[in-house]
Amino acid sequence: IALLSFYDEPATSLISAIASLKTAGVDHLVALDGRYAMFPGEQAASDANQHAAIVMTCRELGLDLTLSVPTEPWEGNEPEKRTALFALGWAVAKDGDWFLILDADTVVTKWPDDVRGALERTESEVAVVNVLDTVALRIRPDSIAARSC
């Protein structure tokens, strides 16, 4: 299950991030919209075009989708929204499911062929993922390395 927290993202970023989830063996996306109260703006949630991009991309890829759109900004900001995102994930999770947390500007490009089997066989509760910030790499190539999350 992929957990995506987003707000006012370009539709192309949302589509790219979601489309890449098939590479990671994801079969369900939990997407939680909403502006943090500390962010400037009047809207509590992203516009309908972003929601449509998420719905249509999931439909096209055969991904199950749980999409939640708030009516008010997240007063507790990131901690409150992140807690709500995990609650939504747990509500749809089945025994043995794993969560992959991603941002709308994250694209999965490489994943082990047997990731599902490896996760099913492990007794670990957490896995490490290497992330390469390609934007930072283009800006300062000598100072950026892949980081584990």
C-alpha positions as CSV (number, residue, x, y, z in Angstrom):
1,I,0.0,0.0,0.0
2,A,1.5,3.4,-1.0
3,L,0.7,6.3,1.3
4,L,0.7,9.7,-0.5
5,S,0.3,13.0,1.3
6,F,-0.2,15.8,-1.2
7,Y,-1.5,19.4,-1.6
8,D,-1.6,21.5,-4.8
9,E,0.8,19.4,-6.8
10,P,1.1,19.6,-10.6
11,A,-1.1,16.8,-12.1
12,T,1.9,15.6,-14.1
13,S,3.8,15.0,-10.9
14,L,0.9,13.1,-9.3
15,I,0.5,11.0,-12.5
16,S,4.3,10.2,-12.7
17,A,4.5,9.3,-9.0
18,I,1.4,7.0,-9.2
19,A,2.4,5.4,-12.5
20,S,5.8,4.4,-11.0
21,L,4.1,2.5,-8.2
22,K,3.5,-0.5,-10.4
23,T,7.3,-0.9,-10.6
24,A,7.3,-1.3,-6.8
25,G,4.5,-3.9,-6.8
26,V,2.0,-1.6,-5.1
27,D,-1.7,-2.5,-5.6
28,H,-3.4,0.1,-3.4
29,L,-2.9,3.8,-3.1
30,V,-4.0,5.8,-0.1
31,A,-3.9,9.5,-1.0
32,L,-4.6,12.2,1.5
33,D,-5.1,15.8,0.3
34,G,-5.0,19.0,2.3
35,R,-3.2,22.2,3.1
36,Y,-1.4,22.6,6.4
37,A,-2.8,25.5,8.4
38,M,0.6,27.1,8.5
39,F,0.8,27.3,4.7
40,P,-0.6,30.4,3.0
41,G,-3.8,30.2,1.0
42,E,-7.5,30.0,1.4
43,Q,-8.3,26.5,0.0
44,A,-8.3,23.5,2.3
45,A,-7.7,21.1,-0.5
46,S,-6.3,20.8,-4.0
47,D,-8.4,21.4,-7.1
48,A,-10.6,18.8,-8.7
49,N,-8.2,18.3,-11.6
50,Q,-5.6,16.9,-9.3
51,H,-8.1,14.5,-7.8
52,A,-9.2,13.5,-11.3
53,A,-5.6,12.8,-12.2
54,I,-5.2,10.5,-9.2
55,V,-8.5,8.7,-9.8
56,M,-7.9,8.2,-13.6
57,T,-4.3,7.1,-13.2
58,C,-5.3,4.5,-10.5
59,R,-8.2,3.3,-12.7
60,E,-5.9,3.0,-15.7
61,L,-3.3,1.0,-13.8
62,G,-5.8,-1.2,-11.9
63,L,-4.7,0.2,-8.5
64,D,-7.2,0.3,-5.7
65,L,-7.6,3.8,-4.4
66,T,-8.6,5.4,-1.1
67,L,-8.7,9.2,-1.6
68,S,-9.5,11.5,1.2
69,V,-10.2,15.2,0.8
70,P,-10.6,17.5,3.9
71,T,-12.9,20.4,4.1
72,E,-10.6,22.3,6.5
73,P,-6.8,22.9,6.6
74,W,-4.8,20.6,8.8
75,E,-4.6,22.6,12.1
76,G,-2.0,20.2,13.5
77,N,0.0,20.6,10.2
78,E,2.2,17.7,9.1
79,P,2.0,15.6,12.3
80,E,-1.8,15.6,12.2
81,K,-2.0,14.9,8.5
82,R,0.7,12.1,8.7
83,T,-1.2,10.5,11.6
84,A,-4.4,10.6,9.5
85,L,-2.6,9.2,6.5
86,F,-1.4,6.2,8.5
87,A,-4.9,5.7,10.0
88,L,-6.4,5.5,6.5
89,G,-3.7,3.0,5.5
90,W,-4.4,0.8,8.5
91,A,-8.1,0.9,7.7
92,V,-7.5,-0.8,4.3
93,A,-4.5,-2.9,5.2
94,K,-4.6,-6.7,5.4
95,D,-2.3,-8.9,7.4
96,G,1.1,-8.9,5.7
97,D,0.7,-5.6,3.9
98,W,3.5,-3.1,3.9
99,F,3.4,0.7,3.5
100,L,5.5,2.6,1.0
101,I,5.5,6.3,1.9
102,L,6.0,8.7,-1.0
103,D,5.8,12.4,-2.0
104,A,4.2,13.5,-5.2
105,D,7.6,14.4,-6.6
106,T,8.9,10.9,-6.0
107,V,9.2,8.4,-8.8
108,V,10.1,4.8,-8.3
109,T,12.6,3.9,-11.0
110,K,14.1,0.6,-9.8
111,W,12.9,-2.1,-7.5
112,P,13.9,-5.7,-6.8
113,D,12.2,-8.2,-9.1
114,D,10.9,-10.2,-6.2
115,V,10.1,-7.4,-3.7
116,R,6.7,-8.9,-2.7
117,G,8.3,-12.3,-2.0
118,A,11.2,-10.7,-0.1
119,L,8.7,-8.8,2.1
120,E,6.6,-11.8,2.7
121,R,9.6,-13.9,3.8
122,T,11.1,-11.3,6.1
123,E,10.4,-11.1,9.8
124,S,11.5,-7.5,9.8
125,E,9.0,-4.7,10.4
126,V,10.8,-2.0,8.5
127,A,12.7,-2.0,5.2
128,V,15.2,0.6,3.9
129,V,14.8,2.3,0.6
130,N,17.6,4.3,-1.1
131,V,16.4,7.6,-2.5
132,L,18.4,9.7,-5.0
133,D,17.5,13.3,-5.1
134,T,18.1,14.0,-8.8
135,V,17.2,17.7,-8.6
136,A,19.8,18.2,-5.9
137,L,22.2,16.1,-7.9
138,R,21.9,18.4,-10.9
139,I,22.4,21.5,-8.7
140,R,25.4,20.2,-6.6
141,P,26.6,16.9,-8.1
142,D,29.7,16.6,-5.8
143,S,27.8,16.9,-2.5
144,I,24.8,14.7,-3.0
145,A,24.6,11.0,-2.4
146,A,21.7,8.5,-2.3
147,R,20.1,8.6,1.2
148,S,18.2,5.9,2.9
149,C,14.7,6.4,4.2
